């Protein structure tokens, strides 16, 4: 299975967006334990915003698709950050 099987191609851009938002949040006084939750909410919001702006689904289906796509993009961004950007285990 490939990641494109789970994420809409147009929403793959959320992964580097989450990285960028996370790196910006690390430079603020926000505690690091809250950053994943904030990124999850941002990802769900942005995915839902995209799905609703295209308006090809019913509102309930759009909400479901936006939430699930946002969560999947957030999880991929979180795991890939730990494996690619932070390979030496720094905090």
Secondary structure, 3 states (H helix, E strand, C coil): CCHHHCCCHHHCHHHHHHHHHHHHHHCCCCCHHHHHHHHHHHHHHHHHHHHHHHCCCCHHHHHHHHHHHHHHHHHHHHHHHHHHHCCCCCC
